Amino acid sequence: MLGRLNHVALAVPDLAAATAAYRDTLGARVTAQQALPEHGVTVVFIDVGNTRIELLEPLGEGSPITAFLEKNPSGGMHHVCYEVDDILAARDRLKASGARVLGDGNPRTGAHGKPVLFLHPKDFFGTLVELEQA
């Protein structure tokens, strides 16, 4: 069911500073900032060749990243994202096996314009998992 690792997401308290550190200190290629109000985040992607790193900063009231940063003020790993060929089939298989899909269970459009779902971290050993249709 799982395809390749699409990205590892890091929540950061200051997106501009994090972007500069990756670009200027590590020499990484970074994208422009992209606001995703429906997800409550602003993102930047860093291309590391075999996958990407997603930097997340809270956007707007009620951002899920705000609570994460309150517990982890310096930031940290927020989630991992895996590709799946068919997100609805993956969702149905996961639900049938007892995994919890967050939200209403329906895919939303993610940062790459593709359908995404999130899976409860308690079902995956403390790691929030995002699935993105390939």
Beta strands, then each sheet from edge to edge (+ up, - down):
strand 1: 2-11
strand 2: 29-30
strand 3: 34-36
strand 4: 41-47
strand 5: 52-58
strand 6: 76-84
strand 7: 108-109
strand 8: 115-119
strand 9: 128-133
sheet 1: 2+ 4- 5+ 1+ 6- 9- 8+ 7-
sheet 2: 2+ 4- 3+
end
